[in-house]
């Protein structure tokens, strides 16, 4: 989970801060 969070924050955050929140919620929900 730590690795995924780091990768998402770096990859998604770079693309768009809003997308990171949307993707994070989607992954968290499953």
mmCIF file of the N, C-alpha and C atoms, coordinates in Angstrom:
data_MODEL
# 
_entry.id   MODEL 
# 
loop_
_atom_site.group_PDB 
_atom_site.id 
_atom_site.type_symbol 
_atom_site.label_atom_id 
_atom_site.label_alt_id 
_atom_site.label_comp_id 
_atom_site.label_asym_id 
_atom_site.label_entity_id 
_atom_site.label_seq_id 
_atom_site.pdbx_PDB_ins_code 
_atom_site.Cartn_x 
_atom_site.Cartn_y 
_atom_site.Cartn_z 
_atom_site.occupancy 
_atom_site.B_iso_or_equiv 
_atom_site.pdbx_formal_charge 
_atom_site.auth_seq_id 
_atom_site.auth_comp_id 
_atom_site.auth_asym_id 
_atom_site.auth_atom_id 
_atom_site.pdbx_PDB_model_num 
ATOM 1  N N  . UNK A 1 1  ? 0.855   -1.206 0.000   1.00 0.00 ? 1  UNK A N  1 
ATOM 2  C CA . UNK A 1 1  ? 0.000   0.000  0.000   1.00 0.00 ? 1  UNK A CA 1 
ATOM 3  C C  . UNK A 1 1  ? 0.892   1.257  0.000   1.00 0.00 ? 1  UNK A C  1 
ATOM 4  N N  . UNK A 1 2  ? 1.960   1.193  0.742   1.00 0.00 ? 2  UNK A N  1 
ATOM 5  C CA . UNK A 1 2  ? 2.858   2.361  0.795   1.00 0.00 ? 2  UNK A CA 1 
ATOM 6  C C  . UNK A 1 2  ? 3.423   2.654  -0.592  1.00 0.00 ? 2  UNK A C  1 
ATOM 7  N N  . UNK A 1 3  ? 3.854   1.608  -1.270  1.00 0.00 ? 3  UNK A N  1 
ATOM 8  C CA . UNK A 1 3  ? 4.432   1.812  -2.616  1.00 0.00 ? 3  UNK A CA 1 
ATOM 9  C C  . UNK A 1 3  ? 3.375   2.393  -3.561  1.00 0.00 ? 3  UNK A C  1 
ATOM 10 N N  . UNK A 1 4  ? 2.191   1.830  -3.541  1.00 0.00 ? 4  UNK A N  1 
ATOM 11 C CA . UNK A 1 4  ? 1.123   2.321  -4.430  1.00 0.00 ? 4  UNK A CA 1 
ATOM 12 C C  . UNK A 1 4  ? 0.835   3.802  -4.132  1.00 0.00 ? 4  UNK A C  1 
ATOM 13 N N  . UNK A 1 5  ? 0.772   4.132  -2.855  1.00 0.00 ? 5  UNK A N  1 
ATOM 14 C CA . UNK A 1 5  ? 0.470   5.521  -2.472  1.00 0.00 ? 5  UNK A CA 1 
ATOM 15 C C  . UNK A 1 5  ? 1.566   6.451  -3.010  1.00 0.00 ? 5  UNK A C  1 
ATOM 16 N N  . UNK A 1 6  ? 2.792   6.033  -2.845  1.00 0.00 ? 6  UNK A N  1 
ATOM 17 C CA . UNK A 1 6  ? 3.902   6.882  -3.319  1.00 0.00 ? 6  UNK A CA 1 
ATOM 18 C C  . UNK A 1 6  ? 3.857   7.039  -4.840  1.00 0.00 ? 6  UNK A C  1 
ATOM 19 N N  . UNK A 1 7  ? 3.651   5.939  -5.516  1.00 0.00 ? 7  UNK A N  1 
ATOM 20 C CA . UNK A 1 7  ? 3.604   5.997  -6.988  1.00 0.00 ? 7  UNK A CA 1 
ATOM 21 C C  . UNK A 1 7  ? 2.432   6.856  -7.447  1.00 0.00 ? 7  UNK A C  1 
ATOM 22 N N  . UNK A 1 8  ? 1.283   6.636  -6.853  1.00 0.00 ? 8  UNK A N  1 
ATOM 23 C CA . UNK A 1 8  ? 0.093   7.420  -7.254  1.00 0.00 ? 8  UNK A CA 1 
ATOM 24 C C  . UNK A 1 8  ? 0.327   8.902  -6.987  1.00 0.00 ? 8  UNK A C  1 
ATOM 25 N N  . UNK A 1 9  ? 0.834   9.219  -5.812  1.00 0.00 ? 9  UNK A N  1 
ATOM 26 C CA . UNK A 1 9  ? 1.052   10.637 -5.470  1.00 0.00 ? 9  UNK A CA 1 
ATOM 27 C C  . UNK A 1 9  ? 2.035   11.282 -6.440  1.00 0.00 ? 9  UNK A C  1 
ATOM 28 N N  . UNK A 1 10 ? 3.036   10.511 -6.835  1.00 0.00 ? 10 UNK A N  1 
ATOM 29 C CA . UNK A 1 10 ? 4.047   11.075 -7.748  1.00 0.00 ? 10 UNK A CA 1 
ATOM 30 C C  . UNK A 1 10 ? 3.518   11.105 -9.183  1.00 0.00 ? 10 UNK A C  1 
ATOM 31 N N  . UNK A 1 11 ? 2.950   10.001 -9.623  1.00 0.00 ? 11 UNK A N  1 
ATOM 32 C CA . UNK A 1 11 ? 2.451   9.929  -11.010 1.00 0.00 ? 11 UNK A CA 1 
ATOM 33 C C  . UNK A 1 11 ? 1.183   10.767 -11.194 1.00 0.00 ? 11 UNK A C  1 
ATOM 34 N N  . UNK A 1 12 ? 0.219   10.544 -10.337 1.00 0.00 ? 12 UNK A N  1 
ATOM 35 C CA . UNK A 1 12 ? -1.055  11.276 -10.449 1.00 0.00 ? 12 UNK A CA 1 
ATOM 36 C C  . UNK A 1 12 ? -0.874  12.748 -10.095 1.00 0.00 ? 12 UNK A C  1 
ATOM 37 N N  . UNK A 1 13 ? -0.212  12.996 -9.002  1.00 0.00 ? 13 UNK A N  1 
ATOM 38 C CA . UNK A 1 13 ? -0.019  14.390 -8.563  1.00 0.00 ? 13 UNK A CA 1 
ATOM 39 C C  . UNK A 1 13 ? 0.614   15.199 -9.698  1.00 0.00 ? 13 UNK A C  1 
ATOM 40 N N  . UNK A 1 14 ? 1.516   14.579 -10.398 1.00 0.00 ? 14 UNK A N  1 
ATOM 41 C CA . UNK A 1 14 ? 2.196   15.299 -11.496 1.00 0.00 ? 14 UNK A CA 1 
ATOM 42 C C  . UNK A 1 14 ? 1.186   15.595 -12.613 1.00 0.00 ? 14 UNK A C  1 
ATOM 43 N N  . UNK A 1 15 ? 0.320   14.660 -12.883 1.00 0.00 ? 15 UNK A N  1 
ATOM 44 C CA . UNK A 1 15 ? -0.667  14.862 -13.958 1.00 0.00 ? 15 UNK A CA 1 
ATOM 45 C C  . UNK A 1 15 ? -1.720  15.879 -13.521 1.00 0.00 ? 15 UNK A C  1 
ATOM 46 N N  . UNK A 1 16 ? -2.341  15.619 -12.388 1.00 0.00 ? 16 UNK A N  1 
ATOM 47 C CA . UNK A 1 16 ? -3.387  16.538 -11.890 1.00 0.00 ? 16 UNK A CA 1 
ATOM 48 C C  . UNK A 1 16 ? -3.735  16.213 -10.444 1.00 0.00 ? 16 UNK A C  1 
ATOM 49 N N  . UNK A 1 17 ? -3.822  17.209 -9.604  1.00 0.00 ? 17 UNK A N  1 
ATOM 50 C CA . UNK A 1 17 ? -4.142  16.998 -8.187  1.00 0.00 ? 17 UNK A CA 1 
ATOM 51 C C  . UNK A 1 17 ? -5.566  16.478 -8.010  1.00 0.00 ? 17 UNK A C  1 
ATOM 52 N N  . UNK A 1 18 ? -6.467  16.889 -8.885  1.00 0.00 ? 18 UNK A N  1 
ATOM 53 C CA . UNK A 1 18 ? -7.863  16.442 -8.765  1.00 0.00 ? 18 UNK A CA 1 
ATOM 54 C C  . UNK A 1 18 ? -7.985  14.971 -9.136  1.00 0.00 ? 18 UNK A C  1 
ATOM 55 N N  . UNK A 1 19 ? -7.246  14.576 -10.136 1.00 0.00 ? 19 UNK A N  1 
ATOM 56 C CA . UNK A 1 19 ? -7.308  13.180 -10.587 1.00 0.00 ? 19 UNK A CA 1 
ATOM 57 C C  . UNK A 1 19 ? -6.817  12.249 -9.477  1.00 0.00 ? 19 UNK A C  1 
ATOM 58 N N  . UNK A 1 20 ? -5.801  12.696 -8.763  1.00 0.00 ? 20 UNK A N  1 
ATOM 59 C CA . UNK A 1 20 ? -5.234  11.849 -7.693  1.00 0.00 ? 20 UNK A CA 1 
ATOM 60 C C  . UNK A 1 20 ? -6.332  11.539 -6.669  1.00 0.00 ? 20 UNK A C  1 
ATOM 61 N N  . UNK A 1 21 ? -7.100  12.527 -6.302  1.00 0.00 ? 21 UNK A N  1 
ATOM 62 C CA . UNK A 1 21 ? -8.165  12.309 -5.299  1.00 0.00 ? 21 UNK A CA 1 
ATOM 63 C C  . UNK A 1 21 ? -9.211  11.361 -5.871  1.00 0.00 ? 21 UNK A C  1 
ATOM 64 N N  . UNK A 1 22 ? -9.539  11.532 -7.115  1.00 0.00 ? 22 UNK A N  1 
ATOM 65 C CA . UNK A 1 22 ? -10.582 10.682 -7.746  1.00 0.00 ? 22 UNK A CA 1 
ATOM 66 C C  . UNK A 1 22 ? -10.067 9.239  -7.829  1.00 0.00 ? 22 UNK A C  1 
ATOM 67 N N  . UNK A 1 23 ? -8.858  9.061  -8.292  1.00 0.00 ? 23 UNK A N  1 
ATOM 68 C CA . UNK A 1 23 ? -8.306  7.696  -8.429  1.00 0.00 ? 23 UNK A CA 1 
ATOM 69 C C  . UNK A 1 23 ? -8.150  7.065  -7.048  1.00 0.00 ? 23 UNK A C  1 
ATOM 70 N N  . UNK A 1 24 ? -7.678  7.833  -6.100  1.00 0.00 ? 24 UNK A N  1 
ATOM 71 C CA . UNK A 1 24 ? -7.469  7.305  -4.734  1.00 0.00 ? 24 UNK A CA 1 
ATOM 72 C C  . UNK A 1 24 ? -8.800  6.803  -4.178  1.00 0.00 ? 24 UNK A C  1 
ATOM 73 N N  . UNK A 1 25 ? -9.843  7.583  -4.336  1.00 0.00 ? 25 UNK A N  1 
ATOM 74 C CA . UNK A 1 25 ? -11.166 7.176  -3.814  1.00 0.00 ? 25 UNK A CA 1 
ATOM 75 C C  . UNK A 1 25 ? -11.629 5.916  -4.549  1.00 0.00 ? 25 UNK A C  1 
ATOM 76 N N  . UNK A 1 26 ? -11.350 5.836  -5.824  1.00 0.00 ? 26 UNK A N  1 
ATOM 77 C CA . UNK A 1 26 ? -11.796 4.669  -6.619  1.00 0.00 ? 26 UNK A CA 1 
ATOM 78 C C  . UNK A 1 26 ? -11.057 3.416  -6.118  1.00 0.00 ? 26 UNK A C  1 
ATOM 79 N N  . UNK A 1 27 ? -9.759  3.539  -5.934  1.00 0.00 ? 27 UNK A N  1 
ATOM 80 C CA . UNK A 1 27 ? -8.976  2.370  -5.473  1.00 0.00 ? 27 UNK A CA 1 
ATOM 81 C C  . UNK A 1 27 ? -9.405  1.994  -4.053  1.00 0.00 ? 27 UNK A C  1 
ATOM 82 N N  . UNK A 1 28 ? -9.615  2.999  -3.237  1.00 0.00 ? 28 UNK A N  1 
ATOM 83 C CA . UNK A 1 28 ? -10.014 2.720  -1.832  1.00 0.00 ? 28 UNK A CA 1 
ATOM 84 C C  . UNK A 1 28 ? -11.358 1.986  -1.822  1.00 0.00 ? 28 UNK A C  1 
ATOM 85 N N  . UNK A 1 29 ? -12.285 2.417  -2.656  1.00 0.00 ? 29 UNK A N  1 
ATOM 86 C CA . UNK A 1 29 ? -13.617 1.766  -2.705  1.00 0.00 ? 29 UNK A CA 1 
ATOM 87 C C  . UNK A 1 29 ? -13.466 0.353  -3.284  1.00 0.00 ? 29 UNK A C  1 
ATOM 88 N N  . UNK A 1 30 ? -12.521 0.218  -4.192  1.00 0.00 ? 30 UNK A N  1 
ATOM 89 C CA . UNK A 1 30 ? -12.323 -1.130 -4.753  1.00 0.00 ? 30 UNK A CA 1 
ATOM 90 C C  . UNK A 1 30 ? -12.931 -1.179 -6.116  1.00 0.00 ? 30 UNK A C  1 
# 
